[in-house]
Amino acid sequence: MPEQIWTVWWAWVVLGFLLGILEVLAPGYIFLGFAIGAVLTGVVAGLGLTVSLPLLLLVFAVASVVAWLVLRRVMGVRDNQVKIWNRDINDGP
């Protein structure tokens, strides 16, 4: 029986790198958590710790959420992103 693509470790790593490239093209820390989750899933698949698709998807989902939460903690939510102007530039000093 041929090996299924989701059990091949390098397929997950390639998916992670593609999601990382997508993050560069569309920044906002949206795809970066998924990219980290895919690479970690590739590591788990490479170690042979999972054999079924549902278990690999669970590892991917949990790793992606944890990576996103860590990124959110490290990168933080920017305070004062919106500048509120109290006066017009054409007003005098």
TINU-934206 format. One line per field, with one value per residue (C-alpha): residue number from 1; z, y, x; residue in three letters. Coordinates in steps of 0.1 Angstrom, whole numbers. Example, Ala and Ser with C-alpha at 12.3 -4.5 7.8 and 13.67 -1.06 7.14 Angstrom:
BEGIN
pos (1;2) .
Z (78;71) .
Y (-45;-11) .
X (123;137) .
code (ALA;SER) .
// end
This chain:
BEGIN
pos (1;2;3;4;5;6;7;8;9;10;11;12;13;14;15;16;17;18;19;20;21;22;23;24;25;26;27;28;29;30;31;32;33;34;35;36;37;38;39;40;41;42;43;44;45;46;47;48;49;50;51;52;53;54;55;56;57;58;59;60;61;62;63;64;65;66;67;68;69;70;71;72;73;74;75;76;77;78;79;80;81;82;83;84;85;86;87;88;89;90;91;92;93) .
Z (0;-9;18;24;19;54;70;52;75;48;34;67;68;32;41;71;48;23;51;62;28;27;60;44;15;38;71;103;122;107;90;112;139;113;98;131;138;105;110;145;131;105;134;152;120;114;148;141;170;150;123;117;100;129;153;130;125;163;167;140;156;191;180;159;187;212;187;180;217;223;194;207;241;227;199;220;210;200;223;209;173;163;165;176;164;187;164;127;111;97;131;147;175) .
Y (0;34;58;86;121;132;106;119;143;165;173;189;209;220;231;251;268;277;292;311;325;334;352;373;382;390;401;402;371;352;324;323;302;277;276;268;242;225;223;209;183;174;169;147;127;123;109;83;93;94;72;84;115;125;124;144;170;172;177;204;222;221;232;260;274;272;288;316;322;323;347;369;370;377;401;416;436;471;498;532;520;547;583;607;642;670;698;704;708;742;755;779;770) .
X (0;15;22;-4;9;-2;21;52;70;85;50;41;74;68;33;48;73;46;24;55;59;22;27;55;32;2;17;-4;7;-23;-5;26;9;-3;32;48;21;27;65;59;35;62;86;61;54;91;96;69;47;14;0;-35;-48;-72;-43;-20;-48;-52;-14;-15;-45;-31;4;-10;-31;-3;21;-4;-9;29;33;5;22;57;47;19;-11;1;-12;-22;-23;-48;-35;-62;-56;-68;-59;-55;-21;-32;-41;-16;7) .
code (MET;PRO;GLU;GLN;ILE;TRP;THR;VAL;TRP;TRP;ALA;TRP;VAL;VAL;LEU;GLY;PHE;LEU;LEU;GLY;ILE;LEU;GLU;VAL;LEU;ALA;PRO;GLY;TYR;ILE;PHE;LEU;GLY;PHE;ALA;ILE;GLY;ALA;VAL;LEU;THR;GLY;VAL;VAL;ALA;GLY;LEU;GLY;LEU;THR;VAL;SER;LEU;PRO;LEU;LEU;LEU;LEU;VAL;PHE;ALA;VAL;ALA;SER;VAL;VAL;ALA;TRP;LEU;VAL;LEU;ARG;ARG;VAL;MET;GLY;VAL;ARG;ASP;ASN;GLN;VAL;LYS;ILE;TRP;ASN;ARG;ASP;ILE;ASN;ASP;GLY;PRO) .
// end
